[in-house]
Amino acid sequence: MKRNIITTIAISTLVGLCLISCNKVLEKPNLGVYTGDLVWTSETQTSAYLNSIYAAQLPGWSYNGSASDEATDGSQGMADYLKGIATIDSYDAYSYAGIDAINLFLSKIDGAPYPADDIKHLKGQALFWRAWAYFKMVKAYGGVPLILQVQDAQHPQSLFVKRNKSSECFIQMEKDLTDAANLLPDSWSGNDWGRIDKGAALAFLGKVGMWWASPLFNPGNDQARWQAAYTATKSAKDFLASQGKGLYPDYGGIWYNKANSEVIIVNQFYAPDHYKSDAPIRPEGITEGDFGHDQAVLALVNTYPMKDGSAFDPAKPKAYDTLFKYRDNRFYATLAYNGSAYNTPDFKPGEKIWTGYDVNGISLEKTFIPGSAVANRSGFWQIKGMDHTVDANHVAMAAVDWLEMRYAEVLMNYGECANEAGHTGEALQVIYDIRKRAGILPGSISTYGVTASGTAAIREAYVKERFVEFAFENKRWDDLRRWRRFDILNTQQTRGAIHMMMKPGFSNPVITDDINDPAVWSKFTPQIVNNIEDPSAIFNLSDKQYFYGLPKRHLDANPNLQQNNNWGGAFDPLQ
């Protein structure tokens, strides 16, 4: 049974959007005109229902770097939550719509008239997505009501379910993922490539275990949890390696070489039916509508290592004059900076993007890019995963896959758990491998610039390495919460930037100038801006914000729900 995930279509009688093959649709009856159990006796409609689950649950491209210390955007402000101005309504991830759809699928699929292997594979995918949906809520609030059967809407009182303990939710998620791994094929091929397979289930099982062991849920550092997480993440890593998965040699090419060895969980984008938009991350003059998001700030830029593996030291004389020189490969694959190549059809061969300012304080970006009325504010543009083939008139027609989970994450999850479980040698080897792939030189003793030894120092090395490895991949904020490391943000206080200013007496660069030429970069002097946003934009997060509060509308809808104790309620998310 083929269950292609190819074309996005709306099916009003199903839940959400469905991704199925156009050819398959044309060969079958109209999906909008069927009743009841026909869904479970029609291959196309069963596939469509499962694909609607994928569409509802699978994340895609988003530009949320300003939700942490990665970036700023065009708003010149900081989210209230980051400033400590938080309420129970600041974040709402509490939703059972997807879980209801999955529970209905699971209640029907065992009786569907399909081959046994197809039933197993369908069921395994649904179990994976149920664990996924619960994880999104549990990592936000702690324990939530565990609804594992289809609810009866005719009896409203049965819908008022109490919250389960966090521990019970983790046990259920791990059960669903273990069952899924046992039901799913080792891999998919052909039109089914990109579906959840055994390796994806094992990888996510390891991640769930790591969260249960991490300080957010485990402030007492229960070593049994870390040992269990180590075992799960190692099993995932080893299985994936046996299936040919591994670090893709070219970090910059991960997003552009489809089906490469690093892909574990993927949302595929393609012409002509499932595009993404690059508009939010482009300069105003070469985009349409939204623009200016994910402009990297100093905290991120400073964390990228040098080519020899040493830390970038902003305190060194003239460090920022040549901050773009001799960094690891991830720097150049992620960031565009003053005088760097931008590589879209909007630029002629050899032309560069200039984010600096002339002697009059006028943005060079405005000078060189017609229509750029608003200048870059941080000195950097985000280019990771940008579609280099689309111009300003087609910026909403980008087609680069979103990698929700890649092998590097599986590897670093394993390494972090290994460190906490006492296997420091294994933890260090992971960082060596990650840095080797980033083009960092091994050095005389093949440590790739890593000087950490001992659990505490290696833990800090992971904090920094994950920051740059997964920049703009929606990992940073979750990591800071999981580690209980709001101190990192509060110590920074603000988001800083670098404005490269033309020195008096120098003429503007030519758009094709080479920034690596000393005669060009010596025209500029860096001006450090300590707070790129408004004066009230100060990181001031409190411990109570590690877990979100349940929004009021959900408490009002279900009288049996208890608020978290960090928000004045009686529910303990640590149990």
C-alpha positions as CSV (number, residue, x, y, z in Angstrom):
1,M,0.0,0.0,0.0
2,K,1.5,3.3,-1.1
3,R,0.9,6.3,1.2
4,N,2.8,9.1,-0.6
5,I,3.4,12.4,1.1
6,I,3.5,14.6,-1.9
7,T,0.8,17.2,-2.5
8,T,-0.9,19.4,0.1
9,I,-4.7,19.4,-0.3
10,A,-7.6,20.2,2.0
11,I,-10.1,17.5,2.8
12,S,-13.0,19.0,4.8
13,T,-14.2,15.7,6.1
14,L,-10.8,14.8,7.5
15,V,-8.7,16.5,10.2
16,G,-6.6,19.4,8.8
17,L,-4.5,19.1,5.7
18,C,-3.6,16.0,3.8
19,L,-0.4,15.3,1.8
20,I,-1.1,12.7,-0.8
21,S,-0.2,12.0,-4.4
22,C,-2.1,13.9,-7.1
23,N,-2.1,10.9,-9.3
24,K,-3.6,8.7,-6.6
25,V,-6.3,11.3,-5.9
26,L,-7.3,11.3,-9.6
27,E,-7.6,7.5,-9.6
28,K,-10.0,7.4,-6.7
29,P,-13.5,8.7,-5.8
30,N,-13.9,12.3,-4.5
31,L,-12.5,12.2,-1.0
32,G,-15.0,14.8,0.2
33,V,-18.1,12.6,-0.4
34,Y,-18.0,9.5,1.8
35,T,-19.5,8.5,5.0
36,G,-18.4,6.8,8.2
37,D,-16.4,3.6,8.0
38,L,-15.6,4.0,4.3
39,V,-12.5,5.8,5.5
40,W,-11.1,2.5,6.9
41,T,-12.0,0.4,3.8
42,S,-10.5,2.7,1.2
43,E,-6.8,2.7,0.7
44,T,-6.8,6.3,-0.5
45,Q,-9.0,7.6,2.3
46,T,-7.0,5.7,5.0
47,S,-3.9,7.2,3.5
48,A,-5.4,10.6,3.4
49,Y,-6.4,10.4,7.1
50,L,-2.9,9.3,8.1
51,N,-1.4,12.1,6.0
52,S,-3.7,14.6,7.7
53,I,-2.0,13.5,11.0
54,Y,1.4,14.1,9.5
55,A,0.3,17.5,8.3
56,A,-1.1,18.5,11.7
57,Q,1.9,17.3,13.7
58,L,5.1,17.7,11.5
59,P,6.8,21.0,12.0
60,G,8.1,23.1,9.1
61,W,10.2,26.1,8.5
62,S,9.7,28.9,11.1
63,Y,11.9,31.8,12.0
64,N,11.9,32.1,15.8
65,G,15.5,32.9,16.6
66,S,14.4,36.0,18.5
67,A,12.8,33.8,21.0
68,S,16.2,33.2,22.6
69,D,19.7,34.7,22.3
70,E,20.1,33.6,18.7
71,A,18.8,36.6,16.9
72,T,16.7,39.8,16.7
73,D,14.1,40.7,14.2
74,G,12.5,43.9,12.8
75,S,10.3,44.6,15.7
76,Q,13.0,46.3,17.8
77,G,11.6,44.6,20.8
78,M,11.8,41.5,23.0
79,A,9.0,39.2,23.8
80,D,7.4,39.8,27.2
81,Y,8.1,36.3,28.3
82,L,11.9,36.9,27.9
83,K,11.6,40.1,29.9
84,G,10.0,38.2,32.7
85,I,6.6,39.8,32.0
86,A,4.9,36.4,31.8
87,T,1.3,35.3,32.4
88,I,-0.4,32.0,32.3
89,D,-1.6,33.0,28.8
90,S,1.8,33.7,27.4
91,Y,2.1,30.3,25.7
92,D,-0.6,27.9,24.5
93,A,0.5,24.4,23.4
94,Y,-2.4,22.7,25.1
95,S,-4.4,20.9,22.3
96,Y,-6.1,17.5,22.0
97,A,-7.5,17.9,18.4
98,G,-4.6,16.0,16.9
99,I,-4.6,13.3,19.7
100,D,-8.4,12.8,19.1
101,A,-7.7,12.2,15.4
102,I,-4.9,9.8,16.2
103,N,-6.9,7.9,18.8
104,L,-9.7,7.4,16.2
105,F,-7.2,6.1,13.7
106,L,-5.8,3.6,16.2
107,S,-9.3,2.5,17.2
108,K,-10.2,1.6,13.6
109,I,-7.0,0.5,11.9
110,D,-6.8,-3.0,13.4
111,G,-10.0,-3.9,11.7
112,A,-9.1,-2.4,8.3
113,P,-9.0,-4.9,5.4
114,Y,-5.3,-4.5,4.5
115,P,-2.3,-6.8,4.6
116,A,-0.9,-7.4,8.1
117,D,2.4,-5.6,7.4
118,D,0.4,-2.6,6.2
119,I,-1.6,-2.5,9.4
120,K,1.6,-2.7,11.4
121,H,3.2,0.2,9.5
122,L,0.1,2.3,9.7
123,K,-0.3,1.7,13.4
124,G,3.3,2.4,14.1
125,Q,3.2,5.8,12.5
126,A,0.1,6.8,14.4
127,L,1.6,5.7,17.7
128,F,4.7,7.8,16.9
129,W,2.6,10.9,16.3
130,R,0.6,10.4,19.5
131,A,3.8,10.4,21.5
132,W,4.9,13.4,19.5
133,A,1.7,15.3,20.3
134,Y,1.9,14.5,24.0
135,F,5.6,15.5,24.1
136,K,4.8,19.0,22.8
137,M,2.4,19.5,25.8
138,V,4.4,17.7,28.5
139,K,7.6,19.6,27.8
140,A,5.7,22.8,28.2
141,Y,3.5,22.1,31.2
142,G,4.5,18.8,32.8
143,G,1.8,16.2,33.1
144,V,-1.4,16.5,31.1
145,P,-4.5,14.3,30.9
146,L,-3.7,11.0,29.2
147,I,-6.5,10.4,26.7
148,L,-5.8,7.1,24.9
149,Q,-9.3,6.2,23.7
150,V,-11.8,8.0,21.5
151,Q,-13.9,10.3,23.8
152,D,-17.7,10.4,23.8
153,A,-18.7,13.9,23.0
154,Q,-22.3,13.0,23.9
155,H,-21.3,12.8,27.5
156,P,-19.5,16.1,28.3
157,Q,-18.7,15.1,31.9
158,S,-16.4,12.3,30.6
159,L,-14.3,14.9,28.9
160,F,-13.3,16.5,32.1
161,V,-10.2,14.4,32.8
162,K,-7.6,15.2,35.5
163,R,-4.0,15.7,34.7
164,N,-1.7,12.7,34.9
165,K,1.6,13.0,36.6
166,S,4.6,13.9,34.4
167,S,6.1,10.5,35.1
168,E,3.0,8.7,33.9
169,C,3.1,10.8,30.7
170,F,6.7,9.9,30.0
171,I,6.0,6.2,30.6
172,Q,3.1,6.4,28.1
173,M,5.2,8.3,25.5
174,E,8.0,5.7,25.8
175,K,5.5,2.9,25.5
176,D,4.0,4.4,22.3
177,L,7.5,4.9,20.8
178,T,8.7,1.5,21.7
179,D,5.6,-0.1,20.2
180,A,6.0,2.1,17.1
181,A,9.7,1.1,16.7
182,N,8.6,-2.6,16.8
183,L,5.9,-2.1,14.2
184,L,7.7,0.2,11.7
185,P,10.0,-0.8,8.9
186,D,13.7,-0.1,9.2
187,S,13.4,2.4,6.3
188,W,11.1,3.5,3.5
189,S,11.9,4.0,-0.1
190,G,10.4,5.4,-3.3
191,N,7.4,7.5,-2.8
192,D,7.2,6.6,0.9
193,W,10.6,8.0,1.6
194,G,10.2,10.6,4.4
195,R,7.7,8.7,6.5
196,I,8.4,7.8,10.1
197,D,10.5,4.6,10.3
198,K,12.0,2.6,13.1
199,G,15.1,4.8,13.3
200,A,13.0,7.9,13.7
201,A,11.0,6.3,16.5
202,L,14.1,5.2,18.3
203,A,15.7,8.6,17.9
204,F,12.7,10.3,19.4
205,L,12.4,7.7,22.1
206,G,16.0,8.7,23.1
207,K,15.1,12.4,23.0
208,V,12.1,11.8,25.3
209,G,14.2,9.9,27.7
210,M,16.8,12.7,27.7
211,W,14.2,15.3,28.6
212,W,13.0,13.2,31.5
213,A,16.6,12.9,32.7
214,S,17.5,16.6,32.2
215,P,17.4,19.2,34.9
216,L,13.9,20.6,33.9
217,F,12.3,17.3,35.1
218,N,15.2,16.0,37.1
219,P,16.6,18.8,39.3
220,G,17.8,16.2,41.8
221,N,20.0,14.6,39.1
222,D,18.6,11.0,39.5
223,Q,21.3,9.0,37.8
224,A,19.0,6.1,37.0
225,R,17.2,8.4,34.6
226,W,20.5,9.4,32.9
227,Q,21.5,5.8,32.6
228,A,18.2,4.9,30.9
229,A,18.5,7.9,28.6
230,Y,22.1,6.9,27.7
231,T,21.0,3.4,26.9
232,A,18.1,4.7,24.7
233,T,20.1,7.3,22.8
234,K,23.0,4.9,22.2
235,S,20.6,2.3,20.9
236,A,19.1,4.9,18.5
237,K,22.5,6.0,17.4
238,D,23.8,2.5,16.8
239,F,20.7,1.4,14.9
240,L,20.7,4.5,12.6
241,A,24.4,3.9,11.9
242,S,23.6,0.3,10.9
243,Q,21.1,1.8,8.4
244,G,23.7,4.0,6.8
245,K,22.9,7.1,8.7
246,G,25.8,9.4,9.8
247,L,27.1,12.9,9.8
248,Y,26.9,14.3,6.2
249,P,30.4,15.4,5.3
250,D,29.4,18.9,4.1
251,Y,27.6,20.9,6.8
252,G,26.4,23.5,4.4
253,G,25.0,20.9,2.0
254,I,22.8,19.1,4.6
255,W,19.8,21.2,3.5
256,Y,20.4,21.0,-0.2
257,N,21.2,17.4,-0.9
258,K,18.0,15.5,-0.5
259,A,17.8,12.2,1.3
260,N,21.4,12.5,2.6
261,S,22.7,10.4,5.4
262,E,21.8,12.9,8.1
263,V,18.0,13.0,7.5
264,I,16.0,11.4,10.3
265,I,12.7,13.3,10.4
266,V,11.9,15.6,7.5
267,N,9.1,17.8,6.1
268,Q,9.6,17.9,2.4
269,F,9.1,21.1,0.4
270,Y,8.9,21.0,-3.4
271,A,7.3,22.6,-6.4
272,P,4.6,23.2,-7.3
273,D,2.4,22.3,-4.3
274,H,4.3,22.5,-1.1
275,Y,6.6,25.6,-0.9
276,K,8.1,27.4,2.0
277,S,8.7,31.2,2.0
278,D,12.2,32.7,2.5
279,A,10.6,36.2,2.8
280,P,11.1,36.5,6.6
281,I,14.9,36.1,6.5
282,R,15.7,38.3,3.5
283,P,16.6,42.0,3.3
284,E,13.6,44.2,2.5
285,G,14.7,45.0,-1.1
286,I,14.9,41.4,-2.2
287,T,11.8,40.0,-0.7
288,E,8.0,40.4,-0.6
289,G,6.0,41.2,2.5
290,D,7.7,40.0,5.6
291,F,11.4,40.5,6.1
292,G,14.2,41.0,8.6
293,H,13.8,38.1,11.0
294,D,16.6,36.0,12.5
295,Q,19.4,38.6,12.3
296,A,22.1,36.8,14.4
297,V,23.2,38.7,17.5
298,L,26.6,38.8,19.3
299,A,25.8,35.9,21.7
300,L,25.6,33.5,18.7
301,V,28.3,35.1,16.5
302,N,30.8,35.0,19.4
303,T,30.2,31.3,20.1
304,Y,31.3,30.0,16.7
305,P,34.8,28.5,17.2
306,M,37.9,29.5,15.2
307,K,39.2,27.2,12.5
308,D,41.8,25.7,14.9
309,G,39.0,25.0,17.4
310,S,39.9,27.7,19.9
311,A,37.2,30.0,21.2
312,F,36.7,33.4,19.5
313,D,37.9,36.0,21.9
314,P,36.1,39.4,21.5
315,A,38.5,40.9,24.0
316,K,41.5,40.6,21.7
317,P,42.6,43.8,20.0
318,K,40.8,44.2,16.7
319,A,39.0,40.9,17.1
320,Y,35.8,42.2,15.5
321,D,37.7,43.8,12.6
322,T,38.2,40.3,11.2
323,L,35.5,38.3,13.0
324,F,34.6,36.7,9.6
325,K,38.1,35.2,9.2
326,Y,39.2,31.6,10.1
327,R,35.9,30.6,11.7
328,D,34.6,27.0,11.4
329,N,32.5,26.0,8.4
330,R,29.2,26.3,10.2
331,F,29.7,30.1,10.5
332,Y,29.8,30.5,6.7
333,A,26.9,28.1,6.1
334,T,24.6,29.9,8.5
335,L,25.4,33.6,8.4
336,A,25.8,36.3,5.8
337,Y,27.8,39.3,7.0
338,N,29.3,42.6,5.7
339,G,30.9,41.8,2.3
340,S,29.9,38.2,2.1
341,A,28.4,36.4,-0.9
342,Y,24.6,36.1,-0.7
343,N,24.0,33.9,-3.8
344,T,20.5,34.6,-5.0
345,P,19.5,35.5,-8.5
346,D,19.0,39.1,-7.2
347,F,22.8,39.5,-7.2
348,K,25.0,39.4,-10.3
349,P,28.1,37.1,-10.2
350,G,30.6,38.5,-7.8
351,E,28.3,40.9,-6.1
352,K,28.2,40.9,-2.3
353,I,25.8,41.8,0.5
354,W,27.0,44.8,2.5
355,T,25.5,45.2,6.0
356,G,27.8,48.0,7.1
357,Y,27.4,51.8,7.1
358,D,29.1,54.6,5.2
359,V,30.8,57.6,6.8
360,N,27.5,59.4,7.1
361,G,25.9,56.5,8.9
362,I,23.8,55.5,5.9
363,S,23.3,51.8,5.4
364,L,25.3,50.3,2.6
365,E,22.5,47.8,2.2
366,K,20.2,50.6,1.3
367,T,22.8,51.8,-1.2
368,F,23.4,48.5,-2.9
369,I,19.9,46.9,-2.8
370,P,17.2,49.1,-4.4
371,G,14.0,49.1,-2.2
372,S,15.8,48.4,1.1
373,A,14.3,51.2,3.2
374,V,15.0,49.3,6.4
375,A,18.6,48.3,7.2
376,N,19.8,45.2,8.8
377,R,20.2,45.9,12.5
378,S,22.5,43.2,13.8
379,G,25.1,43.0,11.0
380,F,24.1,39.5,10.0
381,W,21.5,37.7,7.9
382,Q,20.5,34.1,8.4
383,I,21.2,31.9,5.3
384,K,21.0,28.4,6.6
385,G,18.4,26.5,4.5
386,M,17.7,29.5,2.3
387,D,16.7,28.6,-1.2
388,H,19.5,30.2,-3.3
389,T,17.6,29.6,-6.6
390,V,14.6,32.0,-6.0
391,D,14.7,35.7,-6.6
392,A,12.6,38.5,-4.9
393,N,9.6,37.8,-7.2
394,H,9.5,34.2,-6.2
395,V,10.6,34.3,-2.6
396,A,7.5,32.5,-1.4
397,M,8.2,29.6,-3.8
398,A,11.3,28.2,-2.0
399,A,11.7,24.5,-1.8
400,V,14.2,23.3,0.8
401,D,13.4,20.5,3.2
402,W,13.0,21.2,6.9
403,L,15.0,18.7,8.9
404,E,13.1,18.4,12.1
405,M,15.6,15.8,13.4
406,R,19.0,15.0,11.9
407,Y,21.7,12.6,12.8
408,A,23.8,15.3,14.5
409,E,21.0,15.8,17.1
410,V,20.8,12.0,17.7
411,L,24.6,11.9,18.1
412,M,24.7,14.9,20.5
413,N,21.8,13.6,22.5
414,Y,23.7,10.4,23.0
415,G,26.9,12.3,23.9
416,E,25.2,14.5,26.4
417,C,23.6,11.5,28.1
418,A,26.9,9.7,28.0
419,N,28.5,12.5,29.8
420,E,25.9,12.6,32.6
421,A,26.0,8.8,32.9
422,G,29.8,8.9,33.5
423,H,31.0,8.0,30.0
424,T,33.0,11.1,29.5
425,G,35.2,9.6,26.8
426,E,32.2,8.8,24.6
427,A,30.9,12.3,25.2
428,L,34.1,13.9,24.1
429,Q,34.3,11.8,21.0
430,V,30.9,13.0,19.9
431,I,32.1,16.7,20.1
432,Y,35.3,15.7,18.2
433,D,33.2,14.2,15.4
434,I,30.9,17.2,15.2
435,R,33.8,19.6,15.1
436,K,35.7,17.5,12.5
437,R,32.6,17.7,10.2
438,A,32.6,21.4,10.8
439,G,36.1,21.6,9.2
440,I,37.9,22.4,12.5
441,L,41.5,21.3,12.5
442,P,42.3,18.4,14.7
443,G,45.4,19.8,16.4
444,S,48.4,17.9,17.6
445,I,46.4,15.6,19.8
446,S,43.3,15.4,17.7
447,T,41.0,17.1,20.2
448,Y,39.7,19.7,17.7
449,G,40.3,22.5,20.1
450,V,38.2,21.0,22.9
451,T,39.9,21.5,26.3
452,A,37.1,20.2,28.6
453,S,37.6,17.3,30.9
454,G,35.3,16.1,33.6
455,T,31.5,16.0,33.6
456,A,30.9,19.7,34.5
457,A,33.3,21.1,31.9
458,I,32.0,18.8,29.2
459,R,28.5,19.8,30.0
460,E,29.4,23.4,29.3
461,A,31.1,22.4,26.1
462,Y,27.8,20.8,25.0
463,V,25.9,24.0,25.8
464,K,28.1,25.9,23.4
465,E,28.4,23.3,20.7
466,R,24.7,22.8,20.4
467,F,24.2,26.5,20.2
468,V,26.2,26.8,16.9
469,E,25.5,23.3,15.5
470,F,21.7,23.8,15.7
471,A,21.5,27.6,15.1
472,F,18.1,28.6,13.8
473,E,16.8,25.0,14.0
474,N,14.3,25.7,16.8
475,K,16.5,23.9,19.4
476,R,18.0,26.7,21.5
477,W,15.0,27.8,23.6
478,D,14.0,24.2,24.4
479,D,17.6,23.5,25.4
480,L,17.8,26.4,27.7
481,R,14.6,25.3,29.4
482,R,15.7,21.7,29.5
483,W,19.0,22.6,31.2
484,R,17.4,25.2,33.5
485,R,19.9,27.7,32.2
486,F,18.0,31.0,32.1
487,D,21.1,32.3,33.8
488,I,22.8,32.3,30.3
489,L,20.2,34.8,29.1
490,N,20.0,36.9,32.3
491,T,23.7,37.3,32.5
492,Q,23.7,38.6,28.9
493,Q,20.9,41.0,29.8
494,T,20.6,42.3,26.2
495,R,21.0,41.3,22.6
496,G,24.0,43.0,21.1
497,A,25.1,43.7,17.5
498,I,28.0,44.7,15.4
499,H,27.7,47.7,13.1
500,M,30.6,47.9,10.7
501,M,31.2,51.6,10.1
502,M,33.3,53.1,7.3
503,K,36.3,55.0,8.6
504,P,36.5,58.7,7.8
505,G,38.4,59.4,4.6
506,F,37.6,56.1,2.9
507,S,35.3,55.7,0.0
508,N,32.5,53.1,-0.1
509,P,33.3,49.6,-1.2
510,V,32.3,48.5,-4.7
511,I,29.6,45.9,-4.6
512,T,32.0,43.3,-6.0
513,D,34.8,44.1,-3.6
514,D,36.5,41.2,-1.7
515,I,36.1,41.7,2.1
516,N,39.0,39.3,2.6
517,D,41.3,41.9,0.9
518,P,42.9,43.9,3.8
519,A,42.5,47.1,1.7
520,V,38.7,46.5,1.9
521,W,38.2,45.3,5.5
522,S,40.5,47.9,6.8
523,K,38.1,50.5,5.6
524,F,35.7,49.5,8.4
525,T,35.8,49.8,12.1
526,P,33.4,47.8,14.3
527,Q,30.9,49.5,16.5
528,I,29.5,47.3,19.2
529,V,25.9,48.0,20.1
530,N,25.1,46.5,23.5
531,N,21.3,46.6,23.1
532,I,20.0,46.4,19.6
533,E,16.4,46.6,20.8
534,D,14.4,49.1,22.9
535,P,15.6,50.1,26.4
536,S,13.1,47.8,28.1
537,A,14.5,44.8,26.2
538,I,16.3,43.1,29.1
539,F,16.4,39.3,29.7
540,N,14.9,38.8,33.1
541,L,13.5,35.3,33.3
542,S,12.6,33.8,36.7
543,D,12.7,30.2,37.7
544,K,8.9,29.9,37.7
545,Q,9.0,30.3,33.9
546,Y,10.8,27.0,33.2
547,F,7.3,25.5,33.1
548,Y,4.5,27.4,31.4
549,G,1.2,28.0,33.1
550,L,-1.9,26.4,31.7
551,P,-3.8,29.1,29.9
552,K,-7.0,30.3,31.5
553,R,-9.3,29.2,28.8
554,H,-8.4,25.6,29.3
555,L,-8.8,25.8,33.1
556,D,-12.3,27.3,32.5
557,A,-13.2,24.6,30.0
558,N,-12.2,21.7,32.3
559,P,-12.9,22.2,36.0
560,N,-10.8,19.2,36.9
561,L,-7.6,20.7,35.5
562,Q,-5.1,22.0,38.1
563,Q,-2.7,24.9,37.5
564,N,1.0,24.3,37.9
565,N,2.4,25.1,41.4
566,N,4.9,27.5,39.9
567,W,1.8,29.6,38.8
568,G,-0.1,29.4,42.0
569,G,-1.8,26.1,41.5
570,A,-1.5,22.7,43.2
571,F,-0.1,20.5,40.3
572,D,3.6,19.6,40.7
573,P,5.1,19.1,37.2
574,L,8.1,17.3,38.7
575,Q,6.2,14.3,39.8
